[in-house]
């Protein structure tokens, strides 16, 4: 059965009883294209003098018999070729017996020119949208069954170069293209279609709603497209004016986002067009298995409005991907099925609904209507689509709300008893649930943006949890990285969700191998299994940090064998490099490390810093449990590795090194900044008071932060928000609050999706949208939440240090700072300040009242006061020494009086 016939059968209008469930995917509707990988028979030669063109290396008759064999598909450097410049690939192939034979190119670095049978066909630059190669139909050159000579000239200008992806043949364009390339190809073939925002040069950004502990992740994009589950097709609400024929769709530049109550993961977005205002809300019902989308359309004018609202579902993902729809069906006009599963039910009965191929749906939508199934195209494999039509007649000041409900996941119909109900209002229950969840730790600070960001970040962290632990984002990374889990775990502990951390640590430890190695990426769908030597230290840190915040000695005892095995693995790993001499002596072997730092053949200091931290945390666990011999052994190894790091840095950089580089083999890249952070945070491996740390972070600021006024430039010239927030932690430890607030200010001013506190892993400096990784990025959310918490209170040497990163204006003009039930390593802390301070010329005048209670730090509380008080009232043990307020372990209330002296 063809897709067109299937669509016609299920598109009949229903009257009376609902139709039976529509058919499941038809055998040919989403058949994969025919595909041949050209991974053999390639000849290769470098061309360092660039004489290939003049000497005719592209000619069909050219003799390449003395060239080496080298297939495309990986960088030259991975084939043992350390080369930058021009090089050539050549092969001869026989065309398969297809009516179309599309040739698709692997990822080219940096530029390419293609000849077919000696004829120049195409030149392009990697990443240049105007010149990027798509699919070339070579069946127009020669007949199927005959041979053709391919000659490909590559120019690599530096770094890892070559043809880094496999070259393919297919009978369809989508068979040889990346998904994003095919989506672009599809829309460029139909220039009248409304395009996804990112295709028209706008930013790509999105955020999510969902339910904790459920794996539910519904997404909305910056132009208002909704995906009820992360990888599902998107639904969009458009407006059509019948009187003018004008169609209006959501765009990022006129769509304004926020979160419900300013901080709950229930995104709202507003836009205006054709005289109407559209306000949307997306949330996951806490009581029913449903994602709900409410769209309120309002007439703000003094005249009646006659418009048409179109709910359009297209086979496009929320990002640059396809989300194929292979079969599609209707029940009773308002119930939409896709691929045998329930997709959507409309609360308002549409005037008409049409389901067909994407070209026919789009042709009708441009006229404000649903498609006529009698004209459905037959070449629409995977490109089913749907439209619901809602005529609107709005009097002046009148509003109308359209409601839609989606199941929470794409499942087989047999697993779903019914569509979600649409007349249920679960909004208040869901709001109340999220308020309780994100406010386990009460936080009230004068800067409302900073406060809301902590709560929203906490919500995103909870949504990032699945059965295997935290994953970095809802789309690109459906696996658990151990290092992300360490940062997420620390944030959840500080935000009052220790039970969540307790739930995923055992799964990390269960994956530990017999020799003590902890796989750095875990789950059912890991993208690679490389050596990343930071995972052992991060696993140990996560286990001991959980204990520090909970005193759960039973858990620590249970986990200690794994902790000891991970520490021993670090020791054994260093021993494998025992005969290494030179700058790498005593360090861990090369590894992929944190993947953004660089190639896998380098000795990254990041790995060594995390290994010192892991060894020292393992020693701490050993002492807690009375394993004193283990403790001594781990402490000695940590000390030896620390000395090896410092010796290595001096060997690489010279005496009195200006900074710590990223790796023994990398003195110049931005990896130096991100890679050195674990020397200071979250575990102090090197002293913040050391001149090396001060010099290093001064250099990092000058090179990688100051040029963008707080934005951290990293790989490929992109902004990396989570890297910037990590660095802010280091500057907090160094007492450089000026740089801390520079980074924090940039971060808040550059939300990847403004109004939602959602940051991408990598951000395009030009568009401001996501350029790599995923969003909302869990690591960014974790580093943001912990940064604000540690600005207010942080543990150090048995003491709770107060307000190390708080700006002075937070204390002034009757403002207040409050924390309630804030977990610390010494118990839950309640903290409150309020006063009548006025600032003048760097001094204070007035009274400040500070109360601390609950936590029992054995060395008490400390605050380096911004100004010297003239009078102190409080418990007898409270003193001010050299401008430092000291409060005993028991806490209490202190009243500080300041005077300007005027």
JONOR-V466105 format. One record per helix or strand of 2 or more residues. SS is the DSSP state (alpha for helix, beta for strand). FROM is the first residue (numbers start at 1). TO is the last residue. If there is no record, write none. Layout:
SS | FROM | TO
SS | FROM | TO
This chain:
alpha | 3 | 10
beta | 35 | 37
beta | 43 | 46
beta | 68 | 69
alpha | 76 | 79
beta | 85 | 94
beta | 102 | 104
beta | 108 | 109
beta | 111 | 116
beta | 119 | 125
beta | 136 | 137
alpha | 138 | 140
beta | 147 | 156
beta | 162 | 163
beta | 168 | 170
alpha | 173 | 175
alpha | 179 | 188
alpha | 197 | 200
beta | 206 | 211
beta | 216 | 221
beta | 226 | 227
beta | 234 | 241
beta | 246 | 248
beta | 256 | 260
beta | 264 | 273
beta | 276 | 284
beta | 291 | 299
beta | 305 | 314
beta | 328 | 331
beta | 335 | 338
beta | 341 | 346
beta | 352 | 357
alpha | 358 | 365
alpha | 373 | 375
beta | 383 | 394
beta | 399 | 406
alpha | 413 | 415
alpha | 427 | 438
beta | 442 | 444
alpha | 448 | 463
beta | 465 | 466
beta | 469 | 470
beta | 480 | 481
alpha | 482 | 494
alpha | 498 | 510
beta | 521 | 522
alpha | 535 | 550
alpha | 553 | 575
alpha | 595 | 597
alpha | 605 | 624
alpha | 628 | 653
alpha | 671 | 679
alpha | 691 | 708
alpha | 715 | 717
alpha | 721 | 733
alpha | 737 | 749
beta | 762 | 763
beta | 770 | 772
alpha | 778 | 792
beta | 793 | 796
beta | 799 | 802
alpha | 808 | 811
beta | 816 | 822
beta | 829 | 835
beta | 837 | 840
beta | 843 | 853
beta | 861 | 864
beta | 871 | 873
beta | 879 | 881
beta | 884 | 887
beta | 892 | 898
